């Protein structure tokens, strides 16, 4: 799964870290795997038949489950949530069919059958009849209302992770219980239906319906079961004998060509990398117009919010093309990491998500080096480094007690820190030994489950290096080190002392943690060699004092660097000569040290001034993001004008070189940079940029082709931010009539950004409309909160129940905390934490504490940095 909200809504603090031992875990054992369900009854195959009532938003179903009783038992227990069980019976292994009385525990989400006599070990059949709801929110089986050619339409789809398969089928809904699934569904004759496997049989039945039967799946966890049915179209292709298809609602296949070609490329790449071909006969990529955010990696039938899969080269900016490829690469990687080999329990979720993120980054680098995704990865890593430098962080592998906590594991630590650690580990072990270990891991554990220990053993055997010892430091401990670099020239040789301590943004760490830190040490544009910093400090010697010292030149390390003043100045003096990766890391580490009070702001601003003609988009994004943070902490203070004046003065010369309009033959990176700088200038109050954005929006309304795809987001953003009532009406009408999710989201963001309080109120009222898709509700509220946090908070409190009905499992714990997440006012933290603590469960409280901690960090930064702003920018 990849969620568009993971980065800005990372769950926090250990649940709690103190419960996680910093010792390596054992390899996978089914009997020892955590979970609520007993291990004495195991499902082998589900044969399920569903009859959805599309108009009534409900369904009925029946299923027979082949089970294996591995140990004599008087109880059969499985999962069910929001289901009614109408009948149940048991047969097989020499017993006559006997009726069973269901016992539903709605709080525990379990279905239990107490047997009069113990069942002997053997094979049995458990038959069930049941009823459930088709939900509005993206949990289990849900519906999506949409328009096609002006007509109202409806489809149904599923999203099961982490534990919502039990809302559609009574199942052993824990990832270690792998089984086969055979699904049959009755749907309207006008519908097409898709599941994990190809259609095996299709027949017309009474009532204007058809019965569609799908083939049997491989053994897989229940969260990968999928069903999508509606008036759909499919663009088909073939790759290596696999039937691949992009599925959309009507009229959108013109935006499916890029995804289809990418899917074929990715299958070829992953088949080769893993040394194991994709194991299913088909792979559908299904784009639905809402219902949930991001994508879900169901085996053989991945479901996407259409805005992250479809790309129209005539209308979509290059950033959308890049995003759709990255989502596609992530979800297709899951067909191996997560589906073929599955984590044993949710505390090892990073084995799914961190690896899929890392694999997607490799694939993107391979197919689209022009996007410089490696630099993007360094910039994106900053987000999680900042989260991980707080007392509210948690390890990559955190203790998950139950399914409710599992939803909180889908966060930036799991995804982005997991990716960053794997990148560092691969660089240290070497690409080929790493790949050899991954291939061995896949081959050994296919169609089964694993823990991190299984992976470390495979990589250790392939590389001959102490992987388990190194990896345990990084996956079982929260946080990361600050590596201090001190150099001295003695007798013509450079002595470099490297030392480490835990880096924190909020308060000094008490635990005195240490890591095994693989470090490359060299000189600018010269060779670098690895050393392993395994204690508090170490000293190495370079043969010469020539050249500027550089540590981690390729920026593969998950740590901060602090050079001694002379080494820092030597690097800063050579900014134009530094490699892209070194240049970016020098900036990001300097800003972080300023944020932590370890350096003064003028050091960062002086460094930034050397980047005026910077060519790389990712470097500019980093600078703009940090100046925007400074702008945020100065909001409402006189210093904000100083920050904005500096940003405008710094960005305007580079923008002037790029110009307002695209040039024939220019690099896609320059087109994206133009849009970034235009938006930064407008948000900083540059009147020329604002006026140009509004003028271009007026031209766009008359002739959409007058605005290039690369500038459309800038133009609509400026129109929304500075909207009057008439412009707001136009944006609202465009959002309501948008033909695609991409356009709907673009106009929705513009509406949510309105500075006029009266217009912001209108956007909040829109949230309550049944016409507003549930997957955009959180975006609209948070968009308004960026400009009007108190207004958005009051609205959310007054409409709590209505808002929560539209939240999926992952979003529900984060909904209220995210509203004030950008604040620098401790009063907002106190208010939010008190409210969440009173009205929500413990997992939402964890998120509230994380966000509250971030607000207080920002408040402390405000008190520390504003005097430095005055001194540096007066």
MIGU-551961 format. One record per residue (C-alpha): residue in three letters; x negated, y, z. Coordinates in steps of 0.25 Angstrom, whole numbers. Example, Ala and Ser with C-alpha at 12.3 -4.5 7.8 and 13.67 -1.06 7.14 Angstrom:
BEGIN
  rest     px     py     pz
   ALA    -49    -18     31
   SER    -55     -4     29
This chain:
BEGIN
  rest     px     py     pz
   UNK      0      0      0
   UNK     -4     14     -3
   UNK      4     25      3
   UNK      2     39     -2
   UNK      4     44     13
   UNK     -7     36     19
   UNK    -18     47     19
   UNK    -10     57     26
   UNK     -3     48     35
   UNK    -14     39     41
   UNK     -9     32     53
   UNK    -17     33     65
   UNK    -23     28     77
   UNK    -26     15     80
   UNK    -14      7     84
   UNK    -23      8     93
   UNK    -37      6     89
   UNK    -41      1    103
   UNK    -33    -11    100
   UNK    -43    -15     88
   UNK    -55    -22     92
   UNK    -68    -17     84
   UNK    -71    -32     82
   UNK    -70    -39     68
   UNK    -57    -46     66
   UNK    -55    -61     63
   UNK    -52    -66     48
   UNK    -38    -68     44
   UNK    -30    -78     52
   UNK    -15    -80     50
   UNK    -13    -84     64
   UNK    -21    -73     70
   UNK    -15    -62     61
   UNK     -7    -52     69
   UNK      8    -50     67
   UNK     22    -51     73
   UNK     26    -64     67
   UNK     22    -78     72
   UNK     13    -86     62
   UNK     20   -100     64
   UNK     29    -98     52
   UNK     24    -93     39
   UNK     32    -89     26
   UNK     27    -96     14
   UNK     37    -90      3
   UNK     49    -81      3
   UNK     60    -83     -7
   UNK     69    -70     -6
   UNK     81    -65    -13
   UNK     85    -51    -12
   UNK     98    -44    -16
   UNK     97    -29    -15
   UNK    109    -20    -14
   UNK    103     -8    -21
   UNK    115      1    -19
   UNK    116     -3     -4
   UNK    102     -2      0
   UNK    102    -16      5
   UNK     98    -30      1
   UNK    101    -45      5
   UNK     91    -56      4
   UNK     88    -71      6
   UNK     76    -78      7
   UNK     70    -92     10
   UNK     56    -92     16
   UNK     47   -104     15
   UNK     40   -104     29
   UNK     29   -113     35
   UNK     30   -116     50
   UNK     16   -118     54
   UNK     18   -120     68
   UNK     31   -125     75
   UNK     40   -113     79
   UNK     54   -110     84
   UNK     54    -96     78
   UNK     53    -90     64
   UNK     49    -76     64
   UNK     48    -66     52
   UNK     50    -51     49
   UNK     63    -44     46
   UNK     66    -29     47
   UNK     79    -22     43
   UNK     85    -35     38
   UNK     98    -43     42
   UNK     96    -58     42
   UNK    109    -65     38
   UNK    105    -79     38
   UNK     93    -88     40
   UNK     90   -103     39
   UNK     78   -112     40
   UNK     75   -125     32
   UNK     64   -134     28
   UNK     54   -144     34
   UNK     65   -155     36
   UNK     75   -146     43
   UNK     89   -142     38
   UNK     92   -128     36
   UNK     95   -121     49
   UNK    101   -107     51
   UNK     93    -98     59
   UNK     97    -86     67
   UNK     89    -73     64
   UNK     83    -65     75
   UNK     79    -51     71
   UNK     70    -42     79
   UNK     72    -29     72
   UNK     61    -22     81
   UNK     51    -32     78
   UNK     56    -34     63
   UNK     56    -49     65
   UNK     66    -60     61
   UNK     66    -73     70
   UNK     72    -86     70
   UNK     72    -94     83
   UNK     73   -109     79
   UNK     80   -119     88
   UNK     69   -129     85
   UNK     55   -127     82
   UNK     51   -128     67
   UNK     40   -138     64
   UNK     29   -134     55
   UNK     32   -134     40
   UNK     39   -127     29
   UNK     53   -121     30
   UNK     62   -111     23
   UNK     68    -99     30
   UNK     80    -94     23
   UNK     85    -80     26
   UNK     97    -70     21
   UNK     95    -56     25
   UNK     99    -41     22
   UNK     91    -28     22
   UNK     91    -14     18
   UNK     84     -7      6
   UNK     78      5     12
   UNK     76     19      8
   UNK     62     20     14
   UNK     51     12      8
   UNK     52      0     18
   UNK     55    -14     13
   UNK     65    -14      2
   UNK     69      0     -2
   UNK     76      8    -12
   UNK     72     20    -21
   UNK     82     30    -27
   UNK     76     37    -39
   UNK     81     43    -52
   UNK     78     39    -66
   UNK     83     47    -78
   UNK     91     55    -69
   UNK     99     43    -63
   UNK     98     38    -49
   UNK     91     25    -47
   UNK     87     15    -36
   UNK     77      4    -35
   UNK     72     -5    -23
   UNK     58     -8    -19
   UNK     50    -13     -7
   UNK     38     -9      1
   UNK     35    -19     12
   UNK     21    -15     18
   UNK     19    -16     30
   UNK     31    -23     35
   UNK     43    -21     27
   UNK     45    -33     19
   UNK     53    -38     31
   UNK     64    -27     27
   UNK     66    -35     14
   UNK     63    -49     18
   UNK     62    -57     31
   UNK     47    -60     30
   UNK     35    -63     38
   UNK     31    -49     36
   UNK     17    -49     40
   UNK      5    -49     30
   UNK     -1    -62     35
   UNK     12    -70     31
   UNK      9    -72     16
   UNK     20    -79      8
   UNK     26    -80     -6
   UNK     38    -72     -9
   UNK     49    -75    -20
   UNK     59    -64    -22
   UNK     72    -63    -29
   UNK     80    -51    -30
   UNK     94    -47    -36
   UNK     94    -33    -42
   UNK    102    -25    -52
   UNK    101    -29    -66
   UNK     95    -16    -70
   UNK     84    -17    -60
   UNK     70    -23    -62
   UNK     63    -30    -50
   UNK     49    -32    -46
   UNK     42    -40    -35
   UNK     28    -46    -33
   UNK     30    -57    -43
   UNK     36    -57    -57
   UNK     50    -60    -60
   UNK     53    -75    -60
   UNK     68    -75    -64
   UNK     78    -64    -67
   UNK     93    -67    -68
   UNK    106    -59    -69
   UNK    116    -60    -58
   UNK    129    -55    -54
   UNK    132    -41    -51
   UNK    123    -34    -61
   UNK    111    -40    -54
   UNK     99    -48    -58
   UNK     91    -58    -49
   UNK     76    -57    -50
   UNK     67    -67    -45
   UNK     52    -65    -43
   UNK     41    -75    -43
   UNK     34    -80    -30
   UNK     23    -71    -24
   UNK     10    -76    -19
   UNK      8    -77     -4
   UNK      8    -63      1
   UNK     12    -54     13
   UNK     27    -49     14
   UNK     23    -35     12
   UNK     19    -37     -2
   UNK     33    -41     -6
   UNK     40    -31    -16
   UNK     53    -29    -24
   UNK     56    -17    -33
   UNK     69    -17    -41
   UNK     75     -6    -49
   UNK     76      0    -63
   UNK     62     -1    -66
   UNK     52     -1    -79
   UNK     39     -8    -80
   UNK     27     -5    -88
   UNK     20    -19    -90
   UNK      6    -23    -93
   UNK     -4    -35    -91
   UNK    -17    -37    -85
   UNK    -24    -50    -84
   UNK    -11    -58    -85
   UNK     -5    -49    -74
   UNK      8    -42    -78
   UNK      7    -28    -73
   UNK     18    -17    -73
   UNK     21     -3    -69
   UNK     35     -3    -64
   UNK     43     11    -63
   UNK     57     16    -63
   UNK     63     20    -76
   UNK     56     30    -85
   UNK     42     30    -78
   UNK     34     20    -86
   UNK     27     31    -93
   UNK     19     34    -80
   UNK     16     19    -78
   UNK      5     17    -89
   UNK     -7     22    -80
   UNK     -3     13    -68
   UNK     -1      1    -78
   UNK    -15      3    -84
   UNK    -21      5    -70
   UNK    -15     -8    -64
   UNK    -21    -16    -75
   UNK    -35    -10    -73
   UNK    -34    -12    -58
   UNK    -30    -27    -59
   UNK    -42    -29    -68
   UNK    -51    -21    -58
   UNK    -46    -28    -46
   UNK    -46    -42    -52
   UNK    -60    -40    -55
   UNK    -64    -34    -42
   UNK    -57    -44    -33
   UNK    -61    -56    -42
   UNK    -47    -61    -40
   UNK    -36    -58    -51
   UNK    -23    -51    -47
   UNK    -15    -64    -43
   UNK      0    -60    -47
   UNK      6    -61    -61
   UNK     11    -46    -61
   UNK      8    -33    -54
   UNK     19    -22    -55
   UNK     16     -8    -50
   UNK     30     -3    -47
   UNK     32     12    -46
   UNK     45     17    -38
   UNK     50     31    -37
   UNK     49     32    -22
   UNK     52     24     -9
   UNK     38     24     -3
   UNK     25     30     -5
   UNK     13     24    -11
   UNK     12     10    -16
   UNK     14     -4    -11
   UNK      5    -16    -16
   UNK     15    -27    -17
   UNK      9    -39    -23
   UNK     12    -39    -38
   UNK     22    -27    -37
   UNK     16    -14    -31
   UNK     26     -3    -28
   UNK     22     12    -29
   UNK     29     25    -27
   UNK     29     29    -42
   UNK     21     42    -39
   UNK      9     34    -36
   UNK      9     24    -48
   UNK     15     32    -60
   UNK      6     42    -68
   UNK     11     50    -79
   UNK     -1     56    -87
   UNK      7     67    -92
   UNK     12     72    -79
   UNK      4     66    -68
   UNK     -9     73    -63
   UNK    -22     64    -63
   UNK    -21     63    -48
   UNK     -8     55    -50
   UNK    -15     46    -59
   UNK    -26     44    -49
   UNK    -16     41    -38
   UNK     -8     31    -46
   UNK    -21     23    -49
   UNK    -26     23    -35
   UNK    -12     18    -30
   UNK    -12      8    -41
   UNK    -26      3    -37
   UNK    -23      2    -23
   UNK    -11     -6    -24
   UNK    -17    -15    -35
   UNK    -29    -18    -26
   UNK    -19    -22    -15
   UNK    -15    -34    -24
   UNK    -28    -40    -19
   UNK    -31    -32     -6
   UNK    -18    -34      2
   UNK    -10    -43     -7
   UNK    -19    -55    -11
   UNK    -27    -53      2
   UNK    -19    -47     13
   UNK    -22    -41     27
   UNK    -18    -51     38
   UNK    -11    -40     46
   UNK     -9    -25     46
   UNK    -22    -22     54
   UNK    -30    -26     42
   UNK    -21    -17     32
   UNK    -34    -10     28
   UNK    -38    -23     21
   UNK    -26    -20     11
   UNK    -26     -5     11
   UNK    -40     -1     13
   UNK    -45    -11      2
   UNK    -34     -7     -8
   UNK    -38      7     -6
   UNK    -53      4     -8
   UNK    -50     -5    -20
   UNK    -42      6    -26
   UNK    -53     16    -25
   UNK    -63      7    -32
   UNK    -53      4    -43
   UNK    -50     19    -45
   UNK    -65     22    -45
   UNK    -67     11    -56
   UNK    -56     16    -65
   UNK    -55     31    -63
   UNK    -69     36    -59
   UNK    -64     50    -65
   UNK    -56     52    -53
   UNK    -68     50    -43
   UNK    -60     41    -34
   UNK    -72     39    -25
   UNK    -73     54    -22
   UNK    -58     53    -19
   UNK    -60     42     -9
   UNK    -70     50     -2
   UNK    -61     62     -1
   UNK    -49     53      3
   UNK    -58     46     14
   UNK    -58     60     21
   UNK    -44     58     25
   UNK    -46     45     33
   UNK    -59     50     38
   UNK    -52     61     45
   UNK    -41     52     50
   UNK    -52     42     55
   UNK    -59     53     63
   UNK    -48     54     73
   UNK    -45     47     86
   UNK    -32     42     80
   UNK    -38     34     69
   UNK    -38     19     69
   UNK    -47      8     62
   UNK    -45      3     48
   UNK    -41    -10     55
   UNK    -31     -6     66
   UNK    -23    -15     75
   UNK     -9    -16     69
   UNK      1    -23     79
   UNK     13    -23     71
   UNK     20    -20     58
   UNK     24     -6     63
   UNK     10     -2     65
   UNK      6     -8     52
   UNK     13      4     45
   UNK      3     13     52
   UNK     -9      5     46
   UNK     -6     11     32
   UNK    -15     23     34
   UNK    -28     30     29
   UNK    -37     22     38
   UNK    -32      9     32
   UNK    -32     14     18
   UNK    -43     25     17
   UNK    -53     21     28
   UNK    -51      6     23
   UNK    -55     11      9
   UNK    -67     20     14
   UNK    -73      8     23
   UNK    -72     -1     11
   UNK    -79      9      2
   UNK    -90     10     12
   UNK    -91     -5     15
   UNK    -92     -8      0
   UNK   -103      2     -2
   UNK   -111     -4      9
   UNK   -109    -18      5
   UNK   -110    -16    -10
   UNK    -99    -16    -21
   UNK   -102    -31    -25
   UNK   -104    -37    -12
   UNK    -91    -30     -7
   UNK    -83    -35    -20
   UNK    -89    -49    -18
   UNK    -83    -49     -3
   UNK    -70    -44     -8
   UNK    -68    -54    -18
   UNK    -72    -65     -8
   UNK    -62    -59      2
   UNK    -51    -59     -9
   UNK    -54    -73    -14
   UNK    -54    -79      0
   UNK    -41    -72      6
   UNK    -32    -71     -6
   UNK    -17    -74     -3
   UNK    -21    -72     12
   UNK    -24    -62     23
   UNK    -36    -56     29
   UNK    -42    -48     40
   UNK    -54    -38     38
   UNK    -63    -49     43
   UNK    -60    -58     31
   UNK    -65    -46     22
   UNK    -77    -43     30
   UNK    -82    -58     29
   UNK    -80    -57     14
   UNK    -88    -44     13
   UNK    -99    -48     23
   UNK   -101    -61     15
   UNK   -102    -54      2
   UNK   -111    -43      6
   UNK   -120    -49     17
   UNK   -117    -37     26
   UNK   -111    -36     40
   UNK    -97    -31     34
   UNK    -89    -36     46
   UNK    -97    -28     56
   UNK    -97    -15     48
   UNK    -83    -16     44
   UNK    -78    -18     58
   UNK    -83     -5     62
   UNK    -76      2     51
   UNK    -62     -6     51
   UNK    -61     -8     66
   UNK    -66      5     72
   UNK    -58     18     69
   UNK    -65     31     64
   UNK    -79     32     58
   UNK    -93     38     60
   UNK    -99     51     58
   UNK   -113     48     53
   UNK   -123     59     57
   UNK   -135     61     47
   UNK   -148     67     52
   UNK   -160     68     43
   UNK   -175     72     46
   UNK   -187     72     37
   UNK   -199     66     43
   UNK   -212     63     36
   UNK   -205     64     22
   UNK   -194     54     26
   UNK   -180     57     30
   UNK   -175     51     43
   UNK   -160     50     43
   UNK   -153     47     56
   UNK   -138     42     55
   UNK   -129     42     67
   UNK   -115     39     69
   UNK   -103     43     78
   UNK    -88     42     76
   UNK    -83     54     69
   UNK    -70     61     75
   UNK    -62     73     71
   UNK    -54     74     84
   UNK    -62     70     96
   UNK    -75     62     99
   UNK    -74     47     98
   UNK    -76     40    111
   UNK    -78     26    106
   UNK    -92     29    100
   UNK    -89     20     88
   UNK   -100     16     78
   UNK   -100     10     64
   UNK   -109      2     55
   UNK   -110     13     45
   UNK   -116     10     31
   UNK   -123     23     26
   UNK   -130     27     13
   UNK   -141     36     15
   UNK   -148     43      4
   UNK   -151     56     -3
   UNK   -143     65    -12
   UNK   -142     59    -26
   UNK   -152     48    -21
   UNK   -152     34    -16
   UNK   -144     30     -3
   UNK   -146     18      5
   UNK   -137     11     15
   UNK   -140     11     30
   UNK   -130      5     41
   UNK   -128     14     52
   UNK   -124      4     63
   UNK   -127     11     76
   UNK   -126     25     81
   UNK   -138     30     72
   UNK   -149     25     63
   UNK   -161     32     56
   UNK   -165     29     42
   UNK   -177     35     34
   UNK   -177     40     20
   UNK   -190     40     12
   UNK   -190     54      8
   UNK   -183     67     13
   UNK   -180     71     -1
   UNK   -166     73     -5
   UNK   -154     77      3
   UNK   -149     66     13
   UNK   -136     60     10
   UNK   -128     49     18
   UNK   -117     41     11
   UNK   -119     48     -3
   UNK   -107     40     -9
   UNK    -98     43      3
   UNK    -94     29      5
   UNK    -95     30     20
   UNK    -83     31     30
   UNK    -90     41     39
   UNK    -94     56     41
   UNK   -108     61     39
   UNK   -114     72     46
   UNK   -128     77     41
   UNK   -138     85     49
   UNK   -137    100     45
   UNK   -149     99     36
   UNK   -144     86     28
   UNK   -131     92     27
   UNK   -136    105     21
   UNK   -145     97     11
   UNK   -133     90      6
   UNK   -124    102      6
   UNK   -135    110     -3
   UNK   -134     99    -13
   UNK   -119     98    -15
   UNK   -119     99    -30
   UNK   -129     88    -31
   UNK   -122     78    -22
   UNK   -114     66    -27
   UNK    -99     68    -27
   UNK    -98     58    -15
   UNK   -108     65     -7
   UNK   -103     79    -10
   UNK    -89     75     -5
   UNK    -94     68      7
   UNK   -102     80     12
   UNK    -90     88     11
   UNK    -80     79     18
   UNK    -90     76     29
   UNK    -93     90     32
   UNK    -78     94     33
   UNK    -76     83     42
   UNK    -87     87     51
   UNK    -81    101     51
   UNK    -68     95     55
   UNK    -74     88     66
   UNK    -81    100     72
   UNK    -95     94     68
   UNK    -98    105     57
   UNK    -94    119     55
   UNK    -84    123     44
   UNK    -93    132     37
   UNK   -102    120     34
   UNK    -91    114     26
   UNK    -87    127     19
   UNK   -101    130     15
   UNK   -102    115     10
   UNK    -89    117      2
   UNK    -94    130     -4
   UNK   -105    121    -11
   UNK    -93    113    -18
   UNK    -87    125    -26
   UNK    -90    118    -40
   UNK    -87    104    -35
   UNK    -82     95    -46
   UNK    -76     84    -39
   UNK    -61     84    -35
   UNK    -62     75    -23
   UNK    -72     85    -17
   UNK    -63     97    -20
   UNK    -52     89    -13
   UNK    -60     87     -1
   UNK    -63    102      0
   UNK    -49    107     -2
   UNK    -44     97      8
   UNK    -53    102     19
   UNK    -50    116     16
   UNK    -35    113     16
   UNK    -38    107     30
   UNK    -44    119     34
   UNK    -33    127     29
   UNK    -23    118     37
   UNK    -30    120     50
   UNK    -30    135     47
   UNK    -15    136     43
   UNK     -9    148     49
   UNK    -22    154     54
   UNK    -30    166     48
   UNK    -41    156     44
   UNK    -32    149     34
   UNK    -34    161     24
   UNK    -49    159     25
   UNK    -48    145     22
   UNK    -40    147     10
   UNK    -48    158      5
   UNK    -60    149      6
   UNK    -53    138     -2
   UNK    -48    147    -13
   UNK    -62    153    -15
   UNK    -69    140    -15
   UNK    -59    133    -24
   UNK    -55    144    -34
   UNK    -69    144    -42
   UNK    -68    129    -45
   UNK    -53    130    -49
   UNK    -57    142    -58
   UNK    -67    133    -65
   UNK    -56    122    -67
   UNK    -45    132    -71
   UNK    -30    131    -71
   UNK    -28    122    -83
   UNK    -34    108    -87
   UNK    -45    108    -97
   UNK    -46     98   -108
   UNK    -55     87   -105
   UNK    -57     90    -90
   UNK    -59     79    -80
   UNK    -46     75    -72
   UNK    -54     78    -59
   UNK    -54     93    -64
   UNK    -39     93    -66
   UNK    -37     88    -52
   UNK    -47     97    -46
   UNK    -40    109    -53
   UNK    -26    105    -46
   UNK    -33    103    -33
   UNK    -39    117    -33
   UNK    -27    124    -38
   UNK    -19    117    -27
   UNK    -29    121    -16
   UNK    -30    135    -21
   UNK    -15    137    -21
   UNK    -13    130     -7
   UNK    -24    140     -2
   UNK    -15    152     -7
   UNK    -23    155    -19
   UNK    -12    164    -26
   UNK    -18    161    -40
   UNK    -16    146    -39
   UNK     -2    148    -32
   UNK      3    157    -44
   UNK     -3    148    -54
   UNK      3    136    -48
   UNK     17    142    -48
   UNK     16    147    -62
   UNK     12    134    -67
   UNK     24    128    -60
   UNK     33    137    -67
   UNK     27    133    -80
   UNK     28    118    -76
   UNK     43    120    -74
   UNK     45    125    -88
   UNK     35    115    -94
   UNK     29    104    -86
   UNK     18    101    -96
   UNK     12    115    -92
   UNK      6    110    -80
   UNK     -4     99    -81
   UNK     -2     86    -72
   UNK    -15     90    -65
   UNK     -9    103    -60
   UNK      6     99    -57
   UNK      4     96    -43
   UNK     -3    109    -40
   UNK      8    116    -48
   UNK     20    110    -40
   UNK     13    111    -27
   UNK     11    126    -29
   UNK     26    127    -33
   UNK     31    120    -21
   UNK     22    127    -11
   UNK     26    141    -16
   UNK     40    137    -20
   UNK     51    147    -19
   UNK     66    141    -19
   UNK     67    141    -34
   UNK     54    133    -36
   UNK     57    124    -24
   UNK     70    120    -31
   UNK     63    117    -44
   UNK     53    108    -37
   UNK     64    101    -29
   UNK     72     98    -42
   UNK     59     93    -49
   UNK     57     84    -37
   UNK     71     79    -37
   UNK     71     76    -52
   UNK     56     71    -53
   UNK     55     59    -63
   UNK     43     53    -55
   UNK     38     51    -41
   UNK     26     59    -44
   UNK     34     71    -48
   UNK     44     70    -37
   UNK     32     70    -27
   UNK     26     82    -33
   UNK     38     90    -33
   UNK     41     85    -19
   UNK     27     89    -14
   UNK     29    103    -20
   UNK     42    105    -12
   UNK     36    100      1
   UNK     25    110      0
   UNK     34    122      0
   UNK     29    133      9
   UNK     43    140     10
   UNK     49    135     23
   UNK     63    135     17
   UNK     58    126      5
   UNK     51    117     14
   UNK     64    115     22
   UNK     71    111      9
   UNK     60    101      6
   UNK     63     95     20
   UNK     78     94     18
   UNK     75     87      5
   UNK     68     76     13
   UNK     82     72     19
   UNK     88     70      5
   UNK     92     56      1
   UNK     86     60    -13
   UNK     72     61     -7
   UNK     64     48     -8
   UNK     60     43      5
   UNK     45     42      1
   UNK     44     57     -1
   UNK     50     61     12
   UNK     38     61     20
   UNK     30     69      9
   UNK     40     80      9
   UNK     41     82     24
   UNK     26     81     25
   UNK     24     91     13
   UNK     33    101     20
   UNK     25     99     33
   UNK     12    103     26
   UNK     18    117     25
   UNK     29    117     36
   UNK     25    107     47
   UNK     35    111     58
   UNK     47    112     48
   UNK     44     98     43
   UNK     42     92     57
   UNK     56     98     61
   UNK     62     92     49
   UNK     56     79     51
   UNK     60     78     66
   UNK     75     83     63
   UNK     76     72     52
   UNK     67     61     58
   UNK     77     49     56
   UNK     80     53     41
   UNK     65     54     38
   UNK     61     41     45
   UNK     72     33     37
   UNK     63     36     25
   UNK     50     32     30
   UNK     43     19     27
   UNK     35     11     37
   UNK     22     18     35
   UNK     28     32     34
   UNK     37     32     46
   UNK     26     33     57
   UNK     19     45     50
   UNK     31     53     46
   UNK     32     63     57
   UNK     17     64     60
   UNK     14     67     46
   UNK     22     80     46
   UNK     13     87     55
   UNK      0     80     51
   UNK     -6     92     44
   UNK     -4    101     56
   UNK    -15    108     64
   UNK     -6    111     76
   UNK     -7    102     88
   UNK      8    105     92
   UNK     12     98     79
   UNK      4     86     84
   UNK     11     86     98
   UNK     24     88     92
   UNK     23     77     82
   UNK     17     67     92
   UNK     28     69    102
   UNK     39     67     92
   UNK     33     55     85
   UNK     30     49     99
   UNK     45     51    103
   UNK     51     46     90
   UNK     42     36     84
   UNK     35     23     87
   UNK     20     21     90
   UNK     15     20     76
   UNK     21     34     73
   UNK     14     39     86
   UNK      1     34     81
   UNK      2     42     68
   UNK      7     54     76
   UNK     -5     53     85
   UNK    -14     53     72
   UNK     -7     65     66
   UNK     -7     72     79
   UNK    -22     70     81
   UNK    -25     75     67
   UNK    -17     88     70
   UNK    -25     90     83
   UNK    -38     88     75
   UNK    -33     99     65
   UNK    -30    108     76
   UNK    -44    107     82
   UNK    -50    109     69
   UNK    -42    122     67
   UNK    -47    127     80
   UNK    -61    123     76
   UNK    -61    127     62
   UNK    -53    140     61
   UNK    -65    148     68
   UNK    -74    142     58
   UNK    -65    146     46
   UNK    -66    160     51
   UNK    -81    159     52
   UNK    -84    152     39
   UNK    -73    159     30
   UNK    -72    173     36
